[in-house]
Protein backbone atom coordinates (compact mmCIF):
# COMPACT_ATOMS: atom_id res chain seq x y z
CA UNK A 1 0.00 0.00 0.00
CA UNK A 2 2.89 2.36 0.71
CA UNK A 3 4.38 1.58 -2.70
CA UNK A 4 1.19 2.26 -4.62
CA UNK A 5 0.58 5.39 -2.55
CA UNK A 6 3.99 6.78 -3.57
CA UNK A 7 3.43 5.94 -7.25
CA UNK A 8 -0.07 7.44 -7.10
CA UNK A 9 1.34 10.62 -5.56
CA UNK A 10 3.87 10.94 -8.35
CA UNK A 11 1.19 10.35 -10.98
CA UNK A 12 -1.36 12.78 -9.55
CA UNK A 13 1.27 15.51 -9.47
CA UNK A 14 1.80 15.03 -13.21
CA UNK A 15 -0.67 17.37 -14.97
CA UNK A 16 -3.42 15.56 -16.84
CA UNK A 17 -6.99 16.25 -18.01
CA UNK A 18 -8.48 15.89 -14.52
CA UNK A 19 -6.06 18.31 -12.88
CA UNK A 20 -6.30 20.81 -15.74
CA UNK A 21 -10.11 20.80 -15.56
CA UNK A 22 -10.28 21.05 -11.76
CA UNK A 23 -7.75 23.87 -11.57
CA UNK A 24 -9.40 25.79 -14.41
CA UNK A 25 -12.84 25.38 -12.86
CA UNK A 26 -11.62 26.46 -9.41
CA UNK A 27 -9.85 29.55 -10.77
CA UNK A 28 -12.80 30.52 -12.97
CA UNK A 29 -15.73 29.70 -10.69
CA UNK A 30 -14.32 29.27 -7.19
CA UNK A 31 -13.34 26.49 -4.78
CA UNK A 32 -16.88 25.13 -4.38
CA UNK A 33 -17.18 24.56 -8.12
CA UNK A 34 -13.81 22.80 -8.15
CA UNK A 35 -14.82 20.48 -5.32
CA UNK A 36 -18.19 19.65 -6.92
CA UNK A 37 -16.34 18.80 -10.12
CA UNK A 38 -13.98 16.63 -8.05
CA UNK A 39 -16.90 14.47 -6.86
CA UNK A 40 -17.59 13.62 -10.50
CA UNK A 41 -13.93 12.73 -11.03
CA UNK A 42 -14.08 10.54 -7.90
CA UNK A 43 -17.05 8.60 -9.29
CA UNK A 44 -15.19 8.14 -12.58
CA UNK A 45 -12.19 6.68 -10.73
CA UNK A 46 -14.49 4.33 -8.84
CA UNK A 47 -16.23 3.06 -11.97
CA UNK A 48 -12.93 2.44 -13.76
CA UNK A 49 -11.47 0.71 -10.70
CA UNK A 50 -14.44 -1.65 -10.28
CA UNK A 51 -14.41 -2.70 -13.93
CA UNK A 52 -10.65 -3.18 -13.95
CA UNK A 53 -10.58 -5.22 -10.75
CA UNK A 54 -13.21 -7.63 -12.07
CA UNK A 55 -11.18 -8.05 -15.26
CA UNK A 56 -7.88 -8.55 -13.42
CA UNK A 57 -9.44 -11.25 -11.26
CA UNK A 58 -10.35 -13.21 -14.39
CA UNK A 59 -6.89 -12.67 -15.92
CA UNK A 60 -5.03 -13.92 -12.87
CA UNK A 61 -7.34 -16.92 -12.55
CA UNK A 62 -7.28 -18.11 -16.17
CA UNK A 63 -4.22 -16.55 -17.83
CA UNK A 64 -1.35 -16.45 -15.29
CA UNK A 65 1.18 -15.78 -18.07
CA UNK A 66 -0.46 -12.39 -18.63
CA UNK A 67 1.00 -11.30 -15.29
CA UNK A 68 4.46 -10.72 -16.80
CA UNK A 69 3.01 -8.94 -19.82
CA UNK A 70 1.04 -6.57 -17.60
CA UNK A 71 4.10 -5.84 -15.45
CA UNK A 72 6.18 -4.93 -18.52
CA UNK A 73 3.33 -2.84 -19.94
CA UNK A 74 3.03 -1.04 -16.62
CA UNK A 75 6.77 -0.33 -16.54
CA UNK A 76 6.63 1.07 -20.08
CA UNK A 77 3.65 3.26 -19.15
CA UNK A 78 5.42 4.71 -16.12
CA UNK A 79 8.53 5.40 -18.21
CA UNK A 80 6.33 7.26 -20.69
CA UNK A 81 4.84 9.34 -17.87
CA UNK A 82 8.32 10.02 -16.50
CA UNK A 83 9.49 11.28 -19.91
CA UNK A 84 6.44 13.53 -20.27
CA UNK A 85 7.19 14.99 -16.84
CA UNK A 86 10.79 15.95 -17.62
CA UNK A 87 10.78 16.64 -21.38
CA UNK A 88 11.36 20.26 -22.44
CA UNK A 89 8.35 22.40 -23.19
CA UNK A 90 5.99 20.78 -20.70
CA UNK A 91 2.89 22.82 -19.91
CA UNK A 92 1.52 23.69 -16.48
CA UNK A 93 -1.94 22.83 -15.25
CA UNK A 94 -1.95 26.20 -13.48
CA UNK A 95 -1.91 28.30 -16.63
CA UNK A 96 -5.19 30.31 -16.61
CA UNK A 97 -7.98 28.96 -18.85
CA UNK A 98 -11.38 30.58 -19.24
CA UNK A 99 -14.47 28.42 -18.60
CA UNK A 100 -18.15 29.38 -18.63
CA UNK A 101 -19.74 29.23 -15.13
CA UNK A 102 -21.99 26.16 -14.76
CA UNK A 103 -24.60 24.93 -12.22
CA UNK A 104 -23.65 22.17 -9.71
CA UNK A 105 -25.29 19.31 -11.66
CA UNK A 106 -23.33 20.17 -14.78
CA UNK A 107 -20.12 20.63 -12.78
CA UNK A 108 -20.52 17.10 -11.42
CA UNK A 109 -21.32 15.71 -14.86
CA UNK A 110 -18.36 17.42 -16.51
CA UNK A 111 -16.02 16.14 -13.80
CA UNK A 112 -17.31 12.60 -14.36
CA UNK A 113 -17.09 12.94 -18.15
CA UNK A 114 -13.57 14.36 -18.00
CA UNK A 115 -12.47 11.34 -15.99
CA UNK A 116 -14.31 8.72 -18.09
CA UNK A 117 -13.02 10.18 -21.36
CA UNK A 118 -9.43 9.91 -20.14
CA UNK A 119 -8.26 6.44 -21.29
CA UNK A 120 -5.12 6.82 -19.20
CA UNK A 121 -7.19 5.99 -16.11
CA UNK A 122 -8.04 2.53 -17.41
CA UNK A 123 -4.42 2.00 -18.51
CA UNK A 124 -3.27 3.18 -15.09
CA UNK A 125 -5.28 0.57 -13.21
CA UNK A 126 -4.64 -2.23 -15.69
CA UNK A 127 -0.88 -1.68 -15.71
CA UNK A 128 -0.28 -0.46 -12.14
CA UNK A 129 -2.34 -2.73 -9.90
CA UNK A 130 -0.68 -6.02 -11.00
CA UNK A 131 2.70 -4.68 -9.82
CA UNK A 132 1.49 -4.81 -6.22
CA UNK A 133 -0.81 -7.84 -6.21
CA UNK A 134 0.45 -11.17 -4.85
CA UNK A 135 -1.85 -13.85 -6.35
CA UNK A 136 -0.37 -16.50 -4.03
CA UNK A 137 -2.07 -14.73 -1.11
CA UNK A 138 -5.48 -15.29 -2.70
CA UNK A 139 -8.42 -12.86 -2.91
CA UNK A 140 -7.11 -11.06 -5.99
CA UNK A 141 -10.30 -9.01 -6.23
CA UNK A 142 -10.01 -7.87 -2.61
CA UNK A 143 -6.33 -6.97 -3.10
CA UNK A 144 -7.15 -5.07 -6.30
CA UNK A 145 -9.95 -3.10 -4.66
CA UNK A 146 -7.85 -2.28 -1.60
CA UNK A 147 -4.87 -1.09 -3.62
CA UNK A 148 -7.07 0.81 -6.05
CA UNK A 149 -8.80 2.49 -3.13
CA UNK A 150 -5.42 3.77 -1.93
CA UNK A 151 -4.84 5.33 -5.35
CA UNK A 152 -8.29 6.94 -5.32
CA UNK A 153 -7.78 8.36 -1.82
CA UNK A 154 -4.38 9.82 -2.77
CA UNK A 155 -5.65 11.24 -6.08
CA UNK A 156 -8.83 12.69 -4.55
CA UNK A 157 -7.03 14.22 -1.57
CA UNK A 158 -4.28 15.84 -3.63
CA UNK A 159 -6.69 17.06 -6.31
CA UNK A 160 -8.96 18.43 -3.59
CA UNK A 161 -6.11 20.37 -2.00
CA UNK A 162 -5.09 21.67 -5.43
CA UNK A 163 -8.67 22.72 -6.22
CA UNK A 164 -8.98 24.56 -2.90
CA UNK A 165 -5.69 26.42 -3.36
CA UNK A 166 -5.69 26.69 -7.17
CA UNK A 167 -5.77 30.48 -7.29
CA UNK A 168 -2.94 30.94 -4.80
CA UNK A 169 -0.88 28.18 -6.43
CA UNK A 170 -1.34 29.67 -9.88
CA UNK A 171 -0.11 33.05 -8.65
CA UNK A 172 2.81 31.51 -6.74
CA UNK A 173 3.99 29.23 -9.56
CA UNK A 174 3.41 31.88 -12.21
CA UNK A 175 6.09 34.04 -10.63
CA UNK A 176 8.41 31.12 -9.77
CA UNK A 177 8.85 28.90 -12.85
CA UNK A 178 11.81 27.16 -11.18
CA UNK A 179 9.38 25.44 -8.79
CA UNK A 180 7.47 23.97 -11.73
CA UNK A 181 10.67 22.54 -13.19
CA UNK A 182 11.69 21.07 -9.82
CA UNK A 183 8.25 19.46 -9.42
CA UNK A 184 8.44 17.97 -12.92
CA UNK A 185 11.92 16.52 -12.41
CA UNK A 186 11.16 15.08 -8.97
CA UNK A 187 7.96 13.48 -10.30
CA UNK A 188 9.74 12.11 -13.36
CA UNK A 189 12.53 10.64 -11.23
CA UNK A 190 10.08 8.86 -8.92
CA UNK A 191 8.07 7.39 -11.79
CA UNK A 192 11.21 6.38 -13.68
CA UNK A 193 12.67 4.63 -10.64
CA UNK A 194 9.49 2.60 -10.13
CA UNK A 195 9.38 1.76 -13.84
CA UNK A 196 12.92 0.34 -13.76
CA UNK A 197 12.13 -1.66 -10.63
CA UNK A 198 9.01 -3.12 -12.23
CA UNK A 199 10.80 -4.00 -15.47
CA UNK A 200 13.61 -5.83 -13.65
CA UNK A 201 11.38 -7.66 -11.17
CA UNK A 202 11.49 -11.36 -12.09
CA UNK A 203 8.71 -12.56 -9.78
CA UNK A 204 5.97 -14.59 -11.38
CA UNK A 205 2.31 -14.92 -10.60
CA UNK A 206 1.09 -17.95 -8.68
CA UNK A 207 -2.64 -18.56 -8.91
CA UNK A 208 -4.13 -19.33 -5.54
CA UNK A 209 -6.37 -22.35 -5.24
C-alpha positions in Angstrom: 0.0 0.0 0.0 2.9 2.4 0.7 4.4 1.6 -2.7 1.2 2.3 -4.6 0.6 5.4 -2.5 4.0 6.8 -3.6 3.4 5.9 -7.2 -0.1 7.4 -7.1 1.3 10.6 -5.6 3.9 10.9 -8.4 1.2 10.4 -11.0 -1.4 12.8 -9.6 1.3 15.5 -9.5 1.8 15.0 -13.2 -0.7 17.4 -15.0 -3.4 15.6 -16.8 -7.0 16.2 -18.0 -8.5 15.9 -14.5 -6.1 18.3 -12.9 -6.3 20.8 -15.7 -10.1 20.8 -15.6 -10.3 21.1 -11.8 -7.8 23.9 -11.6 -9.4 25.8 -14.4 -12.8 25.4 -12.9 -11.6 26.5 -9.4 -9.8 29.5 -10.8 -12.8 30.5 -13.0 -15.7 29.7 -10.7 -14.3 29.3 -7.2 -13.3 26.5 -4.8 -16.9 25.1 -4.4 -17.2 24.6 -8.1 -13.8 22.8 -8.1 -14.8 20.5 -5.3 -18.2 19.6 -6.9 -16.3 18.8 -10.1 -14.0 16.6 -8.1 -16.9 14.5 -6.9 -17.6 13.6 -10.5 -13.9 12.7 -11.0 -14.1 10.5 -7.9 -17.1 8.6 -9.3 -15.2 8.1 -12.6 -12.2 6.7 -10.7 -14.5 4.3 -8.8 -16.2 3.1 -12.0 -12.9 2.4 -13.8 -11.5 0.7 -10.7 -14.4 -1.6 -10.3 -14.4 -2.7 -13.9 -10.6 -3.2 -14.0 -10.6 -5.2 -10.7 -13.2 -7.6 -12.1 -11.2 -8.1 -15.3 -7.9 -8.6 -13.4 -9.4 -11.3 -11.3 -10.3 -13.2 -14.4 -6.9 -12.7 -15.9 -5.0 -13.9 -12.9 -7.3 -16.9 -12.5 -7.3 -18.1 -16.2 -4.2 -16.6 -17.8 -1.4 -16.4 -15.3 1.2 -15.8 -18.1 -0.5 -12.4 -18.6 1.0 -11.3 -15.3 4.5 -10.7 -16.8 3.0 -8.9 -19.8 1.0 -6.6 -17.6 4.1 -5.8 -15.5 6.2 -4.9 -18.5 3.3 -2.8 -19.9 3.0 -1.0 -16.6 6.8 -0.3 -16.5 6.6 1.1 -20.1 3.6 3.3 -19.2 5.4 4.7 -16.1 8.5 5.4 -18.2 6.3 7.3 -20.7 4.8 9.3 -17.9 8.3 10.0 -16.5 9.5 11.3 -19.9 6.4 13.5 -20.3 7.2 15.0 -16.8 10.8 16.0 -17.6 10.8 16.6 -21.4 11.4 20.3 -22.4 8.4 22.4 -23.2 6.0 20.8 -20.7 2.9 22.8 -19.9 1.5 23.7 -16.5 -1.9 22.8 -15.3 -2.0 26.2 -13.5 -1.9 28.3 -16.6 -5.2 30.3 -16.6 -8.0 29.0 -18.9 -11.4 30.6 -19.2 -14.5 28.4 -18.6 -18.2 29.4 -18.6 -19.7 29.2 -15.1 -22.0 26.2 -14.8 -24.6 24.9 -12.2 -23.7 22.2 -9.7 -25.3 19.3 -11.7 -23.3 20.2 -14.8 -20.1 20.6 -12.8 -20.5 17.1 -11.4 -21.3 15.7 -14.9 -18.4 17.4 -16.5 -16.0 16.1 -13.8 -17.3 12.6 -14.4 -17.1 12.9 -18.1 -13.6 14.4 -18.0 -12.5 11.3 -16.0 -14.3 8.7 -18.1 -13.0 10.2 -21.4 -9.4 9.9 -20.1 -8.3 6.4 -21.3 -5.1 6.8 -19.2 -7.2 6.0 -16.1 -8.0 2.5 -17.4 -4.4 2.0 -18.5 -3.3 3.2 -15.1 -5.3 0.6 -13.2 -4.6 -2.2 -15.7 -0.9 -1.7 -15.7 -0.3 -0.5 -12.1 -2.3 -2.7 -9.9 -0.7 -6.0 -11.0 2.7 -4.7 -9.8 1.5 -4.8 -6.2 -0.8 -7.8 -6.2 0.4 -11.2 -4.9 -1.8 -13.9 -6.3 -0.4 -16.5 -4.0 -2.1 -14.7 -1.1 -5.5 -15.3 -2.7 -8.4 -12.9 -2.9 -7.1 -11.1 -6.0 -10.3 -9.0 -6.2 -10.0 -7.9 -2.6 -6.3 -7.0 -3.1 -7.1 -5.1 -6.3 -10.0 -3.1 -4.7 -7.9 -2.3 -1.6 -4.9 -1.1 -3.6 -7.1 0.8 -6.1 -8.8 2.5 -3.1 -5.4 3.8 -1.9 -4.8 5.3 -5.4 -8.3 6.9 -5.3 -7.8 8.4 -1.8 -4.4 9.8 -2.8 -5.6 11.2 -6.1 -8.8 12.7 -4.6 -7.0 14.2 -1.6 -4.3 15.8 -3.6 -6.7 17.1 -6.3 -9.0 18.4 -3.6 -6.1 20.4 -2.0 -5.1 21.7 -5.4 -8.7 22.7 -6.2 -9.0 24.6 -2.9 -5.7 26.4 -3.4 -5.7 26.7 -7.2 -5.8 30.5 -7.3 -2.9 30.9 -4.8 -0.9 28.2 -6.4 -1.3 29.7 -9.9 -0.1 33.0 -8.6 2.8 31.5 -6.7 4.0 29.2 -9.6 3.4 31.9 -12.2 6.1 34.0 -10.6 8.4 31.1 -9.8 8.9 28.9 -12.9 11.8 27.2 -11.2 9.4 25.4 -8.8 7.5 24.0 -11.7 10.7 22.5 -13.2 11.7 21.1 -9.8 8.3 19.5 -9.4 8.4 18.0 -12.9 11.9 16.5 -12.4 11.2 15.1 -9.0 8.0 13.5 -10.3 9.7 12.1 -13.4 12.5 10.6 -11.2 10.1 8.9 -8.9 8.1 7.4 -11.8 11.2 6.4 -13.7 12.7 4.6 -10.6 9.5 2.6 -10.1 9.4 1.8 -13.8 12.9 0.3 -13.8 12.1 -1.7 -10.6 9.0 -3.1 -12.2 10.8 -4.0 -15.5 13.6 -5.8 -13.7 11.4 -7.7 -11.2 11.5 -11.4 -12.1 8.7 -12.6 -9.8 6.0 -14.6 -11.4 2.3 -14.9 -10.6 1.1 -17.9 -8.7 -2.6 -18.6 -8.9 -4.1 -19.3 -5.5 -6.4 -22.3 -5.2 
